[in-house]
Amino acid sequence: MAEETKKPASETTPATSQEVVVSDVPVTEKESTPQPEPVPVPETPEKSAAPASEETDKEKTPVTESASFKEESNKVEELPNPEQKALAELKQLVQDALNKHEFTAPPPAPPAKEEEKQPEAETAEPVAAAVAEEEKKEESAAAPATAEPVKEEPPVQEKKEAPPVVEEKKEIPEKEVLEKKETPPPAPAASESSEPAEKVTEKVTAEEDDGAKAVEEIKETIVEVTAASAPVEDVAVPAEEVPPAATEEEVLPGAPEEVSIWGIPLLADERSDVILLKFLRARDFKVKDAFAMLKSVVAWRKEFKIDELLEEDLSGLGLGKVVYNHGVDKEGHPVCYNAFGAFQDNELYQNTFADKEKMNKFLRWRIQFMEKSIRNLDFSPDGICTFVQVIDLKNSPGLYLFKKELRQATNRALQLLQDNYPEFVAKQVFINVPWWYPAYYRMINALFTTRTKSKFVFAGASRSAETLFKYIVPEQVPVQYGGLSREGEQEFTIADPATEDTIKPASKHTIEFPVTENSNLVWEARVIGWDVSYGAEFVPSAEGGYTIIVEKSRKIAATDETVITNNYMALEPGKMVLTFDNQTSKRKKLVYRSKTKPSD
């Protein structure tokens, strides 16, 4: 049996493969040859522990890309020239839109104006009818009892062109005034008389026959009726034309509008550049597409009432164990955990997805959680403005395959996040991936952009913790996922760094902690999956000293995935030796840490 000794500071963690775990997902060997359109394979593929095959390579393509993905800088001066130019163009488009109030201005409504004009046409018809009726009354009163005036009705019909007379009603008084002030028009009747225009008119009517007199009276009647209706038209037209003018003044004031997104005003400072870069990267630096997406997001946020949603109390839904933030990764990104296995609780499931109203409330809670998390980010050019998402698929096969409500709700949430929260994920790690998940992933593959898919990492159950440790230090990983972070008061905090190590198959592995006189040594250790024997003993430095067994060697089963914590008060200098006996054929991941506390 091989045996090795490990000293905390003398030996570093052995180099491991750069592979992001997916080979332990059985589906890669069970699936048939037909595959969806593969993502281009990078120039330097990773090594795989799984049998090399074309099918396996296709399955691992997203993982390989995610391993090579590196988050870009948000400092404008460090961007390539084409990206700087695209950012400048987008900023100009945004400025023009703010000047024109395109983000918040209501859309024009010309059909409404046409409908407003319809009452005018309707009111004109009764006026014309009244005029015609008045004409008939005057005809019957003024015409003689002969048949000749009746036969001469065609000329009267020509005078039925009431609209032209109505339109010229304002000119008639003006002509009469001119006739009084100026010379009479060169009409034969007017030139033969020096009398005023009014008397001339009377003379003409006296010389004409009775039929002509009737026509003159009809003329006077028409003028009087239209003059009476003129004030109605003069009042109605301005009343309907004023509101549109006032609306335009409200919509287009002199100063540009102010639009904020995620609490940051657009174009206010350099933080706005960071936000605009998110939209550009989400659209491959196509300026017009990025601008269209930005306008769409602003409109959606207004429609979804994000500001009101932030103030809404949704804490009573009991979803705190489904989605939650915990710690940061090695680069300082906040880590968000999504554990859909919590919906195995039937009561929680029914309270969340029993009907459409509850599903909508779940979506509002998810968006609220995202919004609150974003408000804690730093949008300065050198700050952290993205998350690491950890998706735990443990105990979720039945949920996804048979619980359609959960599938529909999660797909809707994914679509909303994809459309309205661009480039907020630095890495997305799927852990405890079941055998069926790759097939499901291909079903929802179309929901994600190529850039988003390049950030995905998949890990089966046996290597989930090891995969998380690639991106998150063990002291920041929750205990249920193989880390050392636990709730409540503990001897250690996230400020106390842990060490990672590997226990080889069929071997004993020891760790030594030096101990000074009259000091209290505290340590904690954890083997991922355990199934090994563990013991601890104190070995004094003095020759002939007796070894003291602190913890008798005992077998810890795989189901007992707990963190072992203990302490020892040393009365003399020496060392604490922890022994891990791995009799399995699999290597084991070990994490541990220690510190010395002064004696009381």
Sequence and secondary structure as in RCSB ss.txt:
>XXXX:A:sequence
MAEETKKPASETTPATSQEVVVSDVPVTEKESTPQPEPVPVPETPEKSAAPASEETDKEKTPVTESASFKEESNK
VEELPNPEQKALAELKQLVQDALNKHEFTAPPPAPPAKEEEKQPEAETAEPVAAAVAEEEKKEESAAAPATAEPV
KEEPPVQEKKEAPPVVEEKKEIPEKEVLEKKETPPPAPAASESSEPAEKVTEKVTAEEDDGAKAVEEIKETIVEV
TAASAPVEDVAVPAEEVPPAATEEEVLPGAPEEVSIWGIPLLADERSDVILLKFLRARDFKVKDAFAMLKSVVAW
RKEFKIDELLEEDLSGLGLGKVVYNHGVDKEGHPVCYNAFGAFQDNELYQNTFADKEKMNKFLRWRIQFMEKSIR
NLDFSPDGICTFVQVIDLKNSPGLYLFKKELRQATNRALQLLQDNYPEFVAKQVFINVPWWYPAYYRMINALFTT
RTKSKFVFAGASRSAETLFKYIVPEQVPVQYGGLSREGEQEFTIADPATEDTIKPASKHTIEFPVTENSNLVWEA
RVIGWDVSYGAEFVPSAEGGYTIIVEKSRKIAATDETVITNNYMALEPGKMVLTFDNQTSKRKKLVYRSKTKPSD
>XXXX:A:secstr
 EEEEE TTT          S TT THHHHS S         SS    SS   HHHHHHHHHHHHHHH       
GGGS HHHHHHHHHHHHHHHHHHHHTTTT     HHHHHHHHHHHHHHHHHHHHHHHHHHHHHHHHHS SSSHHH
HTHHHHHHTT HHHHHHTTTHHHHHHHHHHHS   S HHHHT  S HHHHHHHHHHHS HHHHHHHHHHHHHHHH
HHHHHHHHHHHHHHHHHHHHHHHHHHS SS    EETTEETTSSHHHHHHHHHHHHHTTT HHHHHHHHHHHHHH
HHHHTHHHHHH   GGG  TTTEEEEEE TTS EEEEEEGGGGGSHHHHHHHHSSHHHHHHHHHHHHHHHHHHHT
TS  STTS   EEEEEE TT HHHHHH HHHHHHHHHHHHHHHHHSTT EEEEEEES  TTHHHHHHHSGGGS H
HHHTTEEE  GGGHHHHHHHHS GGGSBGGGTSSB SS  S  TTS  EEEEE TTEEEEEEEEE TTEEEEEEE
EETT  EEEEEEEEESSTT   EEEEEEEEE TT    EEEEEEESS EEEEEEEEE SSS EEEEEEEEEEE  
